Amino acid sequence: MRCSFDDIALFRGLRRATGSVMLNIALFGPPGAGKGTQSAALVKRFNLCYISTGDLLRQELAEGSKLGTDAREIIASGGLVSDEIIVQILEKTIAANPTANGFLFDGFPRTAIQAYILEGLMTKLNTSLDCLINLEVPVEESLRRLIERGKSSGRSDDNETVIRNRLKEYHDKTLPVLDFYEQKGVRVDVDGTQDIETVRDEIEKIARTQYSKRPVGVVVFGYPGSGRGSQAKALAKEFGLEFVATGRMLEEEMAADTGVGRKVRALYESGQLVPDEIVIPLIERRLENSEGVRGFIFKGVPRTLVQSYILDGLMKKHDCPISKVLEIEVPMLQLVERLDQRSRTKRCMPYDNGTDKIVRRLRDHEVKTIPVIEKYEQVHGVTKIDGTGSFEQVFAVCAREVSSLFQVGGRL
């Protein structure tokens, strides 16, 4: 099966299938460093898509494919195959693994050009490489291990002449890749001469640490009166997320009686939505000023398709993908009853005051926000939540969904 890098549906499917933040690791080191052994443990533990160009090429050779034929002579001499072949193998492997929580690259990238190739691939997935784990093994130890392996492997490339050529290729062409990722601040070195279990434990600790650093983005949708604000606020407190609510930010502006606040008050009193020119700068300011949080949870934004595109751009700018989208569903009659009851309490909002305003708000959601939810269903997937139960019942379901974002192969 062959797919194209432009097959966006494939990459959307990868993100939707996992329901979590992707974990992407490159396992690095000279031939004989133990990358294959350690990769097997990581793949099993974190449900990653394993990509070893060497193994995949040998599979192509066994199948007698065109890729295998093209690569046969190169592999036999211990050389590096062309980037064109590598790209095709990556495409093929990604297409065959749509449910992985992320990717584990074993011995890839091997050149600076391949590092740029990987950057482009990660960009297509709307993600990035979390870390490059470098297994440090001296040349003579690598040579000893590979010669020993050659006694039982039956691989034509496990003889001393080819091995030395491979090690020379590694030092000449691959070591500069370490500098590439060192500059990006994602390189982590591990002593590969330790016993297998110790190396495995160190690598798993690194993977857990990197995963916990990835911020998450949660969007909570629902008609006015669905309880989306209360649920989002509670979820933010439960999971250490920054609660980004346009309503709250606008209320702060009104309370401070700023120029923005006075404009907002006039719009509220007429039952109109606040325009993007006011909302977006407030959101960006909140994102920029938030520190030490595990991510963001949004209530009240995006309300329109335009806002959805703006929010996607802002989140990408802050390297925080939208990882979960919830929609709290409540029957229309119950929504009207809730809003009417709220209008008689201290929690009354300016747009609750009057049946005509309530109806207008519900209609605005129907016309402007439902298309946003439909778009997010295609791009991210939307989890429907029954909002008719008690607050505690609804929260339990929402919390279960959000907690999945912090799990890879089990709770971290």
Secondary structure by P-SEA (a helix, b strand, c coil): ccccccaaaaaaaaaaaacbbbbbbbbbbccccaaaaaaaaaaaacccccccaaaaaaaaaaaccaaaaaaaaaaaacccccaaaaaaaaaaaaaacccccbbbbccccccaaaaaaaaaaaaaacccccbbbbbcccaaaaaaaaaaaaaccccccccaaaaaaaaaaaaaccaaaaaaaaaacccccccccccaaaaaaaaaaaaaaaaaabbbbbbbbbccccaaaaaaaaaaaacbbbbbbaaaaaaaaaaaccaaaaaaaaaaaacccccccccaaaaaaaaaacccccbbbbccccccaaaaaaaaaaaaaacccccbbbbbbbcaaaaaaaaaaaaaccccccccccaaaaaaaaaaaacccaaaaaaaaacbbbbbbbccccaaaaaaaaaaaaaaaacccccc
